[in-house]
Amino acid sequence: MKIYTGTGDQGETSLAGGARVPKNDVRIEAYGSVDELNSYIGLIRVQKINNDDKAFLEWIQRCLMTAAAVFASDYPNSKAIVAGLEEKDINRIEDKIDSIDKNLEALSSFIIPGGNTIISYCHIARCVCRKAERKVFAIDNIGMKSRVCAKYLNRLSDYLFVLSRKLTKDFKIIEIYWKPGSKK
């Protein structure tokens, strides 16, 4: 397979299944945002974190590749068979969130992102995840597979927030809370 084809030089690209669309089509925006998110998660995964977190992040990256394939299909007319994510994938993220959250202090205020580089990467990935979710909901005629992927992205952003808090605790960093009206 050749890396460059030249077929996109006029501002169009192909969806899985063959349909040609503009490069700023909502589907391209959706899977492009998921690709960006996947890259940030890869950045988190290669940091000095425990192996369980690394393994879970790798599983997430595989799920994101599946989600991107769903968004790249030309549903409902696609002749390409795309597997998609399932409710059990969402359940796995929810279980991980619950297992982490039970070891964290209750939250009563917003947290100001930061702490260290790794924690900041988690916050950046969370924001990119939210952006990807918004892009998915911009797709007209969103199919069931896309809806499950959107729900997965919603839970994933929650996981990334909880992971940032877990890593804050792991690294013994103090969380900075935002108080309404405080600018200090």
N, C-alpha and C positions, 0 to 999 in steps of 0.2 A: 504494500500500500504506500503510495506516494504521500508525503506530508503536505505538499502544496498541489493544488489542482488548477487554480486560477478561475474556478467557477464562481467565486464570490467577489470578484473584482468590480462588479457592477452594483454591489450593494444588496445582493440576494444570497441566500443560502438554502440548503435543503433540510427538510425535516426527515426523520426516519419514516420511510414509506415513500419518499420521493417528492412530496409537494415542495415547491419553491416559494419562499416567503422573504420579505425584506429583513435585513439584519436587525432592524429595531422592532420586529414583531414581538408581541407579548410573550410568546413561547420562547423565543430566543433570549429575551430579557430574563425570563424565569429560570431557564437552565443555565444561563450565564451567571446569574446570582448564586445558584446552587454550586456551580463550579468554583466561584470565588469563595464561598463558604467552606467548601471541601478543602481548598488550599489553606485557609486559615486553621482549620481543624488539623490538617497535616502539620502545620507549624507548631501547634500546641502539643501534638503527639510526640514530636521529636525532642521536646524539652525534658528537663530532669524532673519527671514525675514518676509515680509508681507504675509498675507493669500492668496492674489491673486497669488503671485509668487508660494506659496506652492501648491495651487490647480492646477496651470498650470504644475508644475513639476510632480505632481501625474499623471496627464493626460499623460505626456511624458513617465512616467514609464510604464503605461498601453500600450502605443504604442510600447515601446521597447520590452515588453513581446510578443506582436503580431509579431514584426519583428524577434525576436529570434525563434519563432515557425515556421516562414517561412524558415529561414535558416536551421532549424533542420529537415525539410522535405526532402525526397529523390527525389526531383524534377528531371526529369520529370516523374519518375515512381511511385510516391507516391500514395498510396491508401488512405492516411490520408487527410482529408479536412481541409485546413488551410485558415483562412479568409484573412490575409494580410492587409497592410495599403493601403490607397487610396490617391488620389491627394488632396482631401479635408483636409486630415491631414497635408499635406505639406503646403497647403494654410493657415491653422490655425497658423502654426509656422511663416510663412512669415508675416501674419497680426500682430502677436505679436512682431516680430522683428521691423516692421515698426512703431508700436505704441510706442515702447521703444526708438528707434533710433531718433525719431523726438524731443525727450527731452534731447538728448545728444549733446555735442559739436562735431563739425565736426572733423574727425580724419585725421591727416596729417602725422602721423608717427606710427611705431610699438609701442606697449605698452609692457613694461617689466612686466611679470606676478608677482602678489603679491598684497600687499595692506593690507589685513588681511586674516585670516584663511578661511572665507567663500568665499571671492573673489578668493583665491588660489584654493579652491575646484572647483570653476567654470572653472578655467584654466586647472586643471588636467582633469576634465570631458571632456572639449573641446578636449584635446589631445587624450584621450581614444576614443572619438567619431570619430576622424579622423582615428585612428588606426582601429577601427571597420569598417569604410567605406572602407579602403584599403583591409581589409580581405574579405569583401563582393565581391569586384571586382576581387579577386583571384579565385572566384568560377567559374569553367568551366560551360558552358551551363547555364548561369544565366537566370532565367526566369523573366517574367514581374513582378511578385510579389516581387522578390528580387530586381529588378531595382527600383521599387517604394520605397522600404525600404532603398536602398542605397541613393536615392535622399533625403529621409526624414533625414537620418543621416547627409548628407551634410548640409541641412538647420539647423539641430539641433546644429551642431558645431558652425554655425553662431549665433544662438540664445544664446548659452552658452557664447560666446564672448560678445555679447550685454548685456546679463544679468550681466556679470562681471563688465562691464562699468556702468550699472544702479546701481548696489550695491555699486560701488565705489562712485558714486554720492550720493546715499542714506545715506551712512555712512560718507560722507564729507571727503573722503580720496583723496589725490592728486594723479593723475595718473603719473607714471614715463614713459617718452617717450624715446625710443631708437633713438639715432642719429648715423648715419653711421660714423665709425671711433672713436666714443667716447667709452672710457673704464673706465672713472672715476666713 
